Amino acid sequence: MVEFVCVGRVGDLAPGEMKAVKAGRRIVGIANVEGEWYAFDDTCTHEEASLTEGELYDYTVECPLHGAMFDVRTGAVESFPATVPLPVFDIRIVDGEIHVATEPRD
């Protein structure tokens, strides 16, 4: 069974914002896109860089190091130099708290 951990409250991030959180043994980026919540591995698959230190454009996160872009909903690569998709995590809101799975989706 998938384990979820509380990583904050919905009021912590305004729409268009993201931040890195610890979910189990992983650092996961969470993003609020127009009130919808998404969770993704915070490390770019191209090089070691924190994606939450980059920019969020609608559903796309841009790596601050070389500009690789990923869809936060699916992890799909949207721009080179990355070629490997980003792991994404299930996320749910429970009584105003943000809960993230400790392992990525298959």
N, C-alpha and C positions, 0 to 999 in steps of 0.2 A: 504494500500500500504506500502511496505517495505521502510523504510528510510535508506539511506546510509550517512555516514559521512567520510570526508577526514581525514586520519590518518597519512599521510606522502607522500613521493615521492619514486618512484621505486629505485632511487639511494641511498636511505637511508640504504638499506640492501643488502649485497652481497649474492650470492647463498650460502646456508648452514647456514645462519644467521636467527635469530628470535628476536622479542622484544615484550614487552607488550605495548598496546595502549589503550586509552579510546575511546569507541564507544558508545555514549549515556550514559547510566548509568552503563555500563559493562566494565570490563577490559578484553580485548581480546588479545590473542597472534596472531601475524602474522608471517608467515614463508615464506622465499624464498627458494624453492627447485628447483634447476636447472632452474631458471627463471620463474617458475610457483608459483603463490601466493596462500596461504591458511590462513584461519582465524579460530581460535578455542578459546573456553573459556580458560582463562589463569589459572584457578584454578583446580587442580587435583580433580577428583571425589572421590578419596579415603580419602584424608585429605587436609587441607588447606595449599597448597603449590603452588607457582607460577611456572607453567610449563616452562615459558621462562627463568627461572633461571637454568633449567636442560639442557639436551643435545638434539640435533637434529641429527638423523641418517636417511638420506634419507627422507622418509615420516613418520618417527616415532619420536615422542617426548617422552623423558624419564623424569619422575618426579624426582627432586633432593632429595626428602625426603625419599621415600621407593622404588623407581625404577619402579613404574607402567609405562606402556608404552601405547601410543595411536597413532592411525593413524591420521595424521593431515588432510587428505582428507575427512575422513568419521566420525571421532571421535571414531571408534571402539577400544575396549580394546584389546591390543596385549600382555599384560603381567600383572599378578597379582602383587600387592594385589588389584588393582582396579577391580571392576566388573560392574560398571555403565559407559556406553559410555559418551564421552565428547561432549557437544554441539559444533556444528560447524556453521560458519557464511558464508554467501555469501560474496564474495570479487570481486571487479572489478577494472580495471585500466582505468582511464579517463585522457587523456592528460598528462600522466606521473605521475599522482597522484593515491595513493592507497585509495580506498573507501571501507568501511566495513559496512555491515548491522548492525543495532543497536539491532536486535533480531535474535536469532539462527534459522536455518532451522528447518522445522518440521520433 
